[in-house]
Amino acid sequence: MALIRVSEAARFLGVSDDTVRRWTEQGTLTALRDPSGRLAVDGLELATHAQKLAQLPDDPKSGSSSARNRFVGLVTNVITDKVMAQVELQCGPFRVVSLMSSEAVRELGLEPGAVATAVVKATTVIIESPKGRAAA
């Protein structure tokens, strides 16, 4: 299960930290604790909530790539077989779907609730994960 800290959850949803805390107090999101004891929410639950809210967050790596079409979001679904995979992201109001190798999904650590960035260059969509290894 991917745990997302309150500050990160707020950034992905385009709201304040206080709003996310209020949602946990009201039961809109389930409050959990990360290994450091900080308030967090389940990534999959957050992805589902993001689909309802649909407001695009700022790209944390903006300006470090020649690709200008970058969509930061949460993985909402991953379908894999032996060779290929389909990965769906909810990036604010945008649903982005990418086809990639199953190996890339494993290397990037993509699973529902994980944070990822869809990079669109021409007709190619590249998915990046802050916790994954670079693919060769």
N, C-alpha and C positions, 0 to 999 in steps of 0.2 A: 504494500500500500504506500503510495506517495503521500507524504505529509507536506503541506504547504503552510508556511508561517503566515500569520495574520497580515503582516505588512506586504508580503508577496501576493497574497490573495486579494488584498485591496487594490494593488497595482493592476492585477490581471482583470479585475472587475470594474476598474475605473471609479472606485469609491474610496472613502477614507478608512483608515484602520478602525476608527470608532464605529463606523457602519458595520464592518465585519464582526467586531466584538458584539454589537447590538444583535446582529443576526444570530450569533451563537447563543446569546442570552435568551432570545426569543424562540430558539429552536429551529430557525430557518436553516442554519448550518450546524452540524454537530461539532462541539468543542472537543479537541483532543490535545494532548501534550506531546511535543517532539522529544527526542532523547535528551535535550538540554533543559527540558521542563518548560519551554516556551509554548504559548497558546498556538495551536495549529488546527487546520482542517484537512479532511481527507481530500486528496486530489481529484478522485473520481466524483465525489459529491460536489466539489467546487466546479468541475467541468460541466456537470449537469446544470448547476445554477448559472454558470456563465452563458450557457445556451439560452437560458430564459432572459438574461439581462442584455447580452449582446452589445457591449461597448468596448472598442478596441483599445488596449493599453499601449503605452509607449514601448518602442523596441529598445531593449537594453544594450544592443550592439550597434545601434544606428551609426552609420558613417564609417564602419570598419570593413565594408564590402562594396564592390562595384554594383552589386545587385541592389536596386532601390525599392523593390517590391517585397517587403519583409512583413510577415504577419505573425506576431507573437500570440500564442494561445495555449490551450490545454488539449491534450490528446483525449478524444471522446470514444474512439473505437479503433481496434487493430485486428485485422483478419489476416492470418498467415497460413501458408502451406509449406511444403518443403523448400521451395525456391523463391516464391514471390509473396509480397504482403501488400495490403491496402491499409493506409493509416489516415484517419480522419481527425482533423483539428477543429476546434471552435475558437476562432480568432475574432473576438468581439462579435459583430453581427455577421461575420463571414464563416462559412463552413468550407474548409479547404481539405481536399482529398489528394493523397499522393500514392502512387504505386512505386514500390522499391523492393529490393531483395529482402528476404527474411533475415539474412545475415546482417544487413544494415539496421534492421529493427532491433535485433539483439545487441549489436554494438552500441547503438544510441540509447539503449535502455528505454525504448518507447513502449508505454503501456497506458491504458486509460487512467487519466488523472495526472500524467506527467506533463511538465512544462516543455514546450518545443517552439521553434520558430520555422515557419514555412517561408522559404526564399524562392521567389518566382523570377526567373530569368528566361526570357523568350517563352518557349513552350515547356520548359522544365521546372518542376517544383522540387526543391531540395529541402529536406527537414533537418534542422539542427537541434541538438539537445545539449544543455550546459553540462550534463553529467556523462555524456557519451564520449567514446574515443573517436578520433578522426578516422574515417574510412580511407583506405588507399585507393 
